[in-house]
């Protein structure tokens, strides 16, 4: 199926129908729910530049419509042109340095190191945030989460993410994605060897390293950017009170190996988003949602998002010696995935199902990292997974390709 072509002229006409110009600066909408629909459509229809952050797109659309409302000729070309102008103006804004104050679900320990990446940095503090950050009126609201003006909830380490961005919305998006990437790498190191977990009644998220309940945004000089608190919707109060410190040496070594592998990977930027998605998928104690997110991630890792389930299963099993057992498990997981999507049917043993799909996803991530530098794209890696596993067939293929090279070199 080709890419759908949105009808900008039609969207422009619908906007013209519901826009009501009050005066030289003020507009209103005759159908408030329809404007929400049209804004959402435009966010998908317009081809934004790669540098434009996801969070900023809706604001660009809103601003473009406000200007478009006063144009005498409301057509699709004019609408596109106005979105492009607003987007270009946004991208020309100067970068500012922001600090996001949050926390992570483990206590501080002496071996913990601050992190420096090209995209930002993360600093950890022993018991409280630096005094220069003034929360002001936000203190009362923070107290609802056992969090004071200077300290996060008990068992959580005070964490500051430093990032550059053009706007507050972009700063929050970039900062949290940066933190999710780091958490994704750390949690991957912890989760990969874990094949099962025992719990009694209450489900805990698979990820040990999760963010605290709140995020607040400051300039790096300590000035509060806006009197607003952002919240972690999947917040679970329980923290990892001792496990992370005892695993730190392995986590640190694994992180170095992963970062080196990513730096050699031609599709590095694409794969960073995979770690972010992996991290978010296992933050929740809603195991059904986590399961579907991991299946979607497996399709991405095998480059079979728009292919048949048989292709996903075949590629996912490429590195398994016992194809028969692996196929039985994967077919079982596929059938359960379809039931979950189409009927909402879940199982009491959801823990086991989640850990099974988790195993396939984590192993496929490992092979992408292991073969880092060998493939230019995920698509090329996916094609590699289509090779026959029969030794005789592979040897014959090698022989034929050598003959082809000899012929071409004559």
C-alpha distance (Angstrom), angle and dihedral (degrees) to the residues before:
residue distance angle dihedral
X1 . . .
X2 3.82 . .
X3 3.76 125.0 .
X4 3.80 112.3 -75.8
X5 3.80 113.9 -112.1
X6 3.79 110.6 -139.1
X7 3.80 117.1 -143.9
X8 3.81 104.5 -122.9
X9 3.81 92.9 179.0
X10 3.80 89.9 57.9
X11 3.82 91.9 47.3
X12 3.81 89.8 49.2
X13 3.82 91.1 52.3
X14 3.81 91.7 49.9
X15 3.80 90.0 50.5
X16 3.80 90.2 49.9
X17 3.81 90.0 52.5
X18 3.80 95.4 55.1
X19 3.83 101.7 33.9
X20 3.79 114.8 101.0
X21 3.83 116.0 -170.2
X22 3.82 109.0 -146.5
X23 3.81 99.2 -179.1
X24 3.80 139.8 -33.6
X25 3.81 92.8 -57.6
X26 3.79 107.8 18.1
X27 3.80 130.3 77.3
X28 3.79 135.8 174.2
X29 3.80 135.5 -166.5
X30 3.78 123.7 -124.4
X31 3.83 91.9 -152.0
X32 3.79 111.5 35.6
X33 3.81 94.9 -174.5
X34 3.79 92.7 50.3
X35 3.80 92.7 53.5
X36 3.81 88.5 55.3
X37 3.81 89.2 53.0
X38 3.80 93.1 48.1
X39 3.80 92.6 48.2
X40 3.80 90.2 51.9
X41 3.82 91.2 48.4
X42 3.79 91.9 50.9
X43 3.79 91.4 50.8
X44 3.81 88.5 60.2
X45 3.80 96.4 35.9
X46 3.79 99.6 52.4
X47 3.81 118.5 79.7
X48 3.81 101.6 -130.4
X49 3.79 121.7 -162.3
X50 3.79 116.6 -100.6
X51 3.84 91.7 -115.4
X52 3.80 92.2 60.4
X53 3.79 110.8 98.9
X54 3.81 119.9 -127.4
X55 3.79 93.3 -121.7
X56 3.80 92.1 53.3
X57 3.79 95.8 53.4
X58 3.81 96.4 79.8
X59 3.81 90.9 50.2
X60 3.82 90.9 50.7
X61 3.81 90.0 52.3
X62 3.82 92.2 48.3
X63 3.81 92.7 50.2
X64 3.81 92.3 45.5
X65 3.82 91.5 53.3
X66 3.83 91.1 50.4
X67 3.81 90.4 56.4
X68 3.81 93.8 38.2
X69 3.82 89.1 56.6
X70 3.80 90.7 71.2
X71 3.81 96.5 47.6
X72 3.81 115.4 111.2
X73 3.82 93.8 -144.7
X74 3.78 109.1 51.1
X75 3.79 104.8 -171.4
X76 3.78 135.3 135.0
X77 3.79 94.7 -97.7
X78 3.80 91.6 52.9
X79 3.81 91.0 47.4
X80 3.81 92.7 51.5
X81 3.79 90.7 46.1
X82 3.79 92.2 52.9
X83 3.81 93.0 49.7
X84 3.80 89.2 50.0
X85 3.82 92.1 51.5
X86 3.81 93.0 49.9
X87 3.81 90.9 46.8
X88 3.82 92.5 49.2
X89 3.81 90.6 48.9
X90 3.78 89.6 51.2
X91 3.81 92.6 50.9
X92 3.81 90.1 50.7
X93 3.79 92.3 58.3
X94 3.80 113.5 112.6
X95 3.80 118.6 -105.2
X96 3.80 117.3 -110.1
X97 3.79 130.2 -162.9
X98 3.81 114.3 -114.5
X99 3.79 135.0 -178.3
X100 3.81 122.7 -150.2
X101 3.79 113.7 -157.3
X102 3.78 113.4 -152.6
X103 3.82 138.2 123.6
X104 3.80 141.6 -120.2
X105 3.80 128.3 -133.7
X106 3.80 101.5 -102.2
X107 3.81 135.3 67.9
X108 3.77 122.3 -103.4
X109 3.83 117.9 -92.6
X110 3.78 130.7 -176.5
X111 3.82 97.0 -113.1
X112 3.81 91.8 58.1
X113 3.80 110.9 113.6
X114 3.78 131.7 -155.7
X115 3.80 112.8 -115.4
X116 3.79 130.2 -129.5
X117 3.79 122.8 -167.3
X118 3.80 131.8 163.2
X119 3.81 89.0 -107.9
X120 3.80 96.8 49.5
X121 3.78 146.3 -55.3
X122 3.80 139.6 -97.9
X123 3.80 124.1 -147.0
X124 3.81 126.2 -166.5
X125 3.80 125.6 -155.0
X126 3.78 131.1 -155.7
X127 3.79 100.9 -129.2
X128 3.81 113.3 -22.4
X129 3.79 144.7 16.4
X130 3.83 119.4 -95.0
X131 3.81 113.2 -82.9
X132 3.80 94.2 -119.3
X133 3.81 90.6 77.8
X134 3.82 107.6 88.4
X135 3.80 114.7 -161.8
X136 3.80 96.3 -178.4
X137 3.80 113.4 171.7
X138 3.82 91.8 5.0
X139 3.81 90.8 75.8
X140 3.82 94.3 83.4
X141 3.79 92.3 51.5
X142 3.80 92.9 46.9
X143 3.80 91.0 54.1
X144 3.82 89.0 70.2
X145 3.81 86.8 72.9
X146 3.81 96.2 47.7
X147 3.79 85.0 -101.6
X148 3.78 122.3 131.2
X149 3.77 130.0 -161.7
X150 3.81 90.8 -86.5
X151 3.82 107.9 23.8
X152 3.83 136.9 53.1
X153 3.85 124.2 -135.2
X154 3.83 117.0 -59.6
X155 3.81 113.4 -77.1
X156 3.81 93.4 22.6
X157 3.80 122.7 109.7
X158 3.84 116.7 -129.8
X159 3.82 105.8 -113.4
X160 3.79 131.9 -172.0
X161 3.81 122.5 -166.1
X162 3.82 114.6 -159.4
X163 3.78 115.2 -157.3
X164 3.82 141.3 157.2
X165 3.80 119.9 -126.9
X166 3.80 142.9 150.1
X167 3.81 98.7 -123.4
X168 3.80 139.4 15.1
X169 3.81 91.9 -105.6
X170 3.78 92.0 51.7
X171 3.81 90.3 46.3
X172 3.80 92.4 55.5
X173 3.81 92.4 46.4
X174 3.81 95.4 46.6
X175 3.79 93.7 41.5
X176 3.80 95.5 51.0
X177 3.81 92.4 44.3
X178 3.80 88.6 51.9
X179 3.80 90.5 51.0
X180 3.83 91.3 44.9
X181 3.80 89.1 53.6
X182 3.81 92.0 53.9
X183 3.80 91.3 44.8
X184 3.80 89.7 47.5
X185 3.81 91.5 56.8
X186 3.81 93.2 44.6
X187 3.80 94.2 45.5
X188 3.80 90.7 46.6
X189 3.82 89.1 57.2
X190 3.81 90.2 50.3
X191 3.81 97.8 40.0
X192 3.81 101.5 43.8
X193 3.83 96.0 75.7
X194 3.82 91.7 40.7
X195 3.80 110.8 96.0
X196 3.80 99.4 166.5
X197 3.77 142.0 5.6
X198 3.78 132.1 -153.9
X199 3.77 119.1 -140.0
X200 3.77 134.3 164.9
X201 3.78 114.5 -131.0
X202 3.79 100.3 -50.0
X203 3.80 119.2 80.7
X204 3.79 117.7 -136.1
X205 3.81 122.7 -164.2
X206 3.81 114.2 -96.8
X207 3.80 91.1 -125.7
X208 3.78 114.3 84.5
X209 3.79 93.9 -167.3
X210 3.80 108.9 65.1
X211 3.77 134.7 154.1
X212 3.78 123.5 -100.8
X213 3.81 124.5 -108.6
X214 3.82 99.7 -88.6
X215 3.80 145.5 36.7
X216 3.79 124.8 -160.3
X217 3.80 125.9 -172.3
X218 3.80 126.0 -137.3
X219 3.76 139.0 163.3
X220 3.79 111.2 -108.7
X221 3.81 90.1 -105.3
X222 3.82 88.8 65.9
X223 3.80 99.2 -101.3
X224 3.81 115.5 140.4
X225 3.81 107.7 -117.8
X226 3.80 97.7 -156.8
X227 3.83 134.5 -4.8
X228 3.78 90.7 -111.8
X229 3.79 137.6 112.7
X230 3.81 123.3 -152.3
X231 3.81 116.4 -150.3
X232 3.81 135.3 -144.9
X233 3.81 104.3 -127.7
X234 3.83 92.7 -162.4
X235 3.79 94.9 49.1
X236 3.81 113.8 150.6
X237 3.77 114.5 -173.6
X238 3.80 96.5 -144.4
X239 3.82 112.9 100.2
X240 3.80 133.7 -162.3
X241 3.78 96.3 -105.3
X242 3.80 99.3 -176.1
X243 3.82 112.5 -9.0
X244 3.79 99.1 82.4
X245 3.81 94.7 54.7
X246 3.80 92.4 50.4
X247 3.82 91.0 49.3
X248 3.80 94.9 43.8
X249 3.81 98.0 101.1
X250 3.81 91.7 55.9
X251 3.81 92.7 41.5
X252 3.80 91.4 51.6
X253 3.83 92.9 49.8
X254 3.80 91.9 45.7
X255 3.82 90.4 49.3
X256 3.80 91.6 55.0
X257 3.82 91.3 49.0
X258 3.81 91.9 48.0
X259 3.81 93.6 47.4
X260 3.82 91.1 49.8
X261 3.80 90.6 49.1
X262 3.81 91.3 48.9
X263 3.79 91.8 50.3
X264 3.84 89.6 57.0
X265 3.81 93.1 47.0
X266 3.85 115.2 102.1
X267 3.82 89.4 -153.8
X268 3.81 92.0 47.1
X269 3.83 96.2 133.4
X270 3.79 90.0 52.6
X271 3.78 91.8 49.2
X272 3.80 94.2 49.3
X273 3.81 86.6 63.7
X274 3.81 88.8 52.5
X275 3.80 90.5 59.0
X276 3.81 89.5 48.1
X277 3.81 91.1 51.6
X278 3.79 91.1 45.7
X279 3.79 90.1 51.9
X280 3.81 94.3 49.6
X281 3.81 93.6 44.7
X282 3.81 93.1 62.0
X283 3.82 98.1 39.9
X284 3.78 93.1 85.2
X285 3.79 131.8 77.7
X286 3.81 87.9 -146.3
X287 3.80 94.1 100.7
X288 3.80 94.0 -176.3
X289 3.81 91.3 60.0
X290 3.81 91.0 43.2
X291 3.82 90.0 52.5
X292 3.82 93.5 53.4
X293 3.79 91.6 46.8
X294 3.80 91.1 52.2
X295 3.81 92.2 48.9
X296 3.81 89.0 52.2
X297 3.80 88.9 49.3
X298 3.82 90.7 51.4
X299 3.82 89.0 54.6
X300 3.79 89.4 52.1
X301 3.82 93.6 47.5
X302 3.81 91.5 50.7
X303 3.83 93.2 40.4
X304 3.81 91.7 -123.1
X305 3.79 100.6 118.8
X306 3.81 92.8 125.4
X307 3.80 96.6 28.9
X308 3.80 134.9 90.3
X309 3.80 121.5 -76.1
X310 3.81 88.7 -114.9
X311 3.81 89.1 63.9
X312 3.80 92.2 50.2
X313 3.79 91.5 49.7
X314 3.80 94.6 44.4
X315 3.79 93.2 50.6
X316 3.79 93.6 42.9
X317 3.81 89.0 55.6
X318 3.80 96.2 49.2
X319 3.81 94.2 102.8
X320 3.82 95.3 43.6
X321 3.79 119.1 98.7
X322 3.80 95.1 -160.1
X323 3.80 99.4 60.2
X324 3.80 93.6 171.0
X325 3.80 96.2 58.6
X326 3.79 91.9 39.5
X327 3.79 92.2 51.4
X328 3.79 92.1 49.4
X329 3.81 89.7 53.0
X330 3.81 94.2 44.8
X331 3.80 93.4 47.8
X332 3.79 88.6 50.1
X333 3.82 90.0 50.5
X334 3.81 91.6 47.3
X335 3.81 93.0 52.1
X336 3.78 90.7 48.5
X337 3.81 91.2 48.3
X338 3.82 90.5 54.7
X339 3.80 92.3 48.6
X340 3.76 90.5 49.9
X341 3.82 92.1 51.2
X342 3.79 99.8 41.0
X343 3.81 103.9 32.8
X344 3.80 104.3 16.1
X345 3.79 87.8 -124.7
X346 3.80 112.3 160.8
X347 3.79 133.2 178.8
X348 3.78 133.2 -124.0
X349 3.80 88.3 -129.6
X350 3.82 91.3 57.6
X351 3.81 89.8 137.3
X352 3.80 91.3 64.9
X353 3.81 92.5 47.3
X354 3.79 92.3 50.7
X355 3.79 93.6 49.2
X356 3.81 90.5 49.6
X357 3.82 95.0 55.1
X358 3.82 89.1 39.8
X359 3.81 89.7 59.0
X360 3.81 92.9 56.1
X361 3.81 93.4 45.7
X362 3.80 94.7 48.3
X363 3.78 93.3 46.9
X364 3.82 91.2 50.9
X365 3.82 90.0 50.3
X366 3.81 88.4 51.8
X367 3.81 92.6 53.5
X368 3.80 92.2 49.1
X369 3.81 87.3 54.8
X370 3.81 93.3 42.0
X371 3.81 92.1 53.9
X372 3.81 92.6 41.5
X373 3.80 111.3 152.1
X374 3.81 94.0 20.7
X375 3.81 96.5 90.0
X376 3.79 129.7 45.3
X377 3.81 96.6 -152.7
X378 3.78 141.3 13.2
X379 3.81 86.7 -110.7
X380 3.81 90.0 59.3
X381 3.80 90.3 49.2
X382 3.81 89.1 50.1
X383 3.80 91.2 52.8
X384 3.80 88.9 52.8
X385 3.81 88.1 58.4
X386 3.81 88.9 59.8
X387 3.82 92.4 65.4
X388 3.78 116.4 115.7
X389 3.80 115.8 -100.6
X390 3.79 91.1 -149.9
X391 3.84 108.4 111.8
X392 3.81 93.8 -148.0
X393 3.81 93.2 50.9
X394 3.81 91.9 48.0
X395 3.82 92.6 49.4
X396 3.80 90.2 50.0
X397 3.81 90.1 49.3
X398 3.83 90.8 51.4
X399 3.80 90.6 49.5
X400 3.81 92.6 50.9
X401 3.80 92.8 48.1
X402 3.81 91.1 50.5
X403 3.79 89.5 52.1
X404 3.81 89.3 50.3
X405 3.82 90.5 52.1
X406 3.80 91.7 49.1
X407 3.80 89.8 51.3
X408 3.82 93.2 48.4
X409 3.82 92.0 48.0
X410 3.84 93.8 55.6
